[in-house]
Amino acid sequence: MTEPALVAAVDGSLASLHAVGWAARAAAGRGVPLRLVHVLDELALDFPRPLPTVENFGKVLTARGHRILRTARDAAQEAVPGLTPDLVLLRGIVGKCLAAQSHGAVLLVLGTPGLRPLGRILLGSVSISLAAHADCPVALVRPHAGDEEPPATGPVVVGVDGSPSSELALGTAFEEAAWRNAPLTAVHCWDDRLLSAIFRENRWNADSGIEQEAHVVLAERVAGWAEKYPGVDVRQLVVRGRPAEQLLDLADRAQLLVVGSRGRGGFGGLLLGSTSQAVMSYALCPVIVAGSGEEPPGPSGNTPADPRS
């Protein structure tokens, strides 16, 4: 059986090379092989062109693809001397090819654009689709600011909402914090705007009860993973407000943000959660979206019950 690998998609951009360096360090830290993948876009290859150029166009793109992979290999070896990544050149639809590469992988790493004068850049459809449907967690890495390397210090931050998807996010976050020797901040956000309006109309106050329940949910979810990773320094944080806003604020001082692909809302496996999409598009630090594949086992090896049932 082939050993599970960490897969990084490369396209020749500077953002892609930043992601390759990050992926190389992550692969070395996890002790797994690194696979660099470049996809020759089937749509570009088949685009109608004058007959004299059609025959050679595929050869030109293939040669370019090999150059892109060699440059990415050099970037990986610069980040981790002695590393020998596997180079894979594919032809097809980018999203489908990378989704196939996620089968059996430990992580799929994608590079995304950094900051621009008009603000942070929204992600493309391929990134969002892969985060929702890949069979392994998906990491999105962008330069921190001014094309600098992504941050390598600060805590690992994970969003916890009690859903099965956030259980996998917790497991992923603890593993990342362990090999990085980084502290972990587990965050549970509660947004009571609707309930507060209802209770105010009836002259009731539910704030204290909701917040107390939030502390209980967070403590219960963290407990098992903390026992499995006793060397990880864990901070539990319950905050009031929109989850995306709170997580983005914490991400500005973190080296990694981990979220589930779907929260307690949504439509099962069809959609990526709104909070996940927001942090993918706007977080300054790398983001791992977990929970795309099968439901994860808990720290004891048992699949957690859906809290909604």
Secondary structure by P-SEA (a helix, b strand, c coil): cccccbbbbbcccaaaaaaaaaaaaaaaaacbbbbbbbbccccccccccccccccaaaaaaaaaaaaaaaaaaaaaaaacccbbbbbbbbbccaaaaaaaaaccccbbbbbbbccccccbbbbcaaaaaaaaccccbbbbbccccccccccccccbbbbbcccaaaaaaaaaaaaaaaaacbbbbbbbbbbcaaaaaaaaaacccaaaaaaaaaaaaaaaaaaaaaaaccccbbbbbbbbccaaaaaaaaaaaccbbbbccccccccccccccaaaaaaaacccccccccccccccccccccccccccc
